[in-house]
């Protein structure tokens, strides 16, 4: 849900900047540029951190799959523990999961959405 909100805010700011550049005053231009850069870059940093957490979590779980933990009882307990573990994800149900291509998907969505907005409102 938050990904969609950030995407809409970014698209709106880009649209207003491109469409009404000549009508805006300098202060408005600067404020919109600042908002757009801060919102987009902070969300891209958040997506990158989530991607790193996902990759590191999968590596840690993959390294725990050793069969030799000591005696037979400990091996059985550790196998159950390993099956029950899930890597850390930033998500809400199944709506949005941060993965490896999320940065590119976000940027592509903002770019396509802005172009579609400009094409639809062209007069």
N, C-alpha and C positions, 0 to 999 in steps of 0.2 A: 504494500500500500504506500509506504513512504517513497519507494522508488518512483511510483507514478506521480506522486505529488511533486517531487523534486524535478521530474521530467517536465511536467506541465508548467511549473514556475520558470524553468530555464527556457522552454519554448516560448512562453509569453514574453519574457524579457527580450529574447532575441528578435521576436516578431516586432515588438514595439520599437526596438532600436533600428531595425532595418527599414520598417515601413514608414516610421514617422521621424526619421533622423533630422530632416530639415526643419520640422516644426518644433522640435524639442529645444529647450534652453540648455545651456552648458551644464548647469547644476543637475538637471534631470538626466542628461546623457551620462554624466559622471556617476550618478547614483545608480542608474540602471546597469551600467557597465560593471560597477563594483559588486552589486548584488549578483549579477550573472556569473562573474568570475568566482566570487566567494562560494556561492551555492554549488555551482558545478564542480569546482575543484575540491571542495570539502566532501561532496558525495563520492567523487572519484577516489579520494583518499580512503574513505570508508569502505568502498568496494574492494580496493586493493588490500586493505587490512583483513577484510573478511576472506579474501582469496588466500592470503598467506595462512590464516588460521585453519582453513579447510585443508590446504596441502600439508601443513605441519601435523594436523590431527590425523590425517590418513597415514602419514609416515610413522607416527608414534604407534598407532594401532597395528600397522604392518610389522613393526619391529617386535611386538609382544607375542608374535605367533610361534615362539620357540617351544619345542616339545620337552625340553629338559629344564625343569624347575626344581628338581630335588627328588622327592619321593612320588609315588603314584598318586596319592591323594592331592598333593599340591599341583601336580600336572593337571588333574581333572578340574580342580578349583580354578586355576588360571585359564583353562580353555573356556569354562563357563563365563568367567569374567570378561575375557576377550570378545566373546560373542555378544555380550550385553552392552559393550561400549559402542558409542557413536561419536564421530568427530564433532568438534564444535562448529556449529553453523549459525549464521545470522539469517533467520527466516521467520515467516509467520505461516505456520501450517505448510501447505504445499504451494502457496502463492508465489513466493520469491525466495530463491536460494542463491546465495552468492557462489558463483563458480568461476572457472577460468576465463570465460568469454564475457563476463558481465560488463567489464569496462567498455568493450567494443560494442556490445549490444546497447548499452546506455547511450553512448555517443552517436551511434547510428540512429537510434530512436529519436534523439533530440534533433539531429540534422534532418531526418526525413519528416518529422512532425513540423518543424519550422518551414521547410520547403512546401509542404502541403498547405500550411496556413497561408503562406504568401501566395500560392497559386489560387487558392479558393477565394481570397479576398481581393484579388487583382481587379482594378477598375480602369 
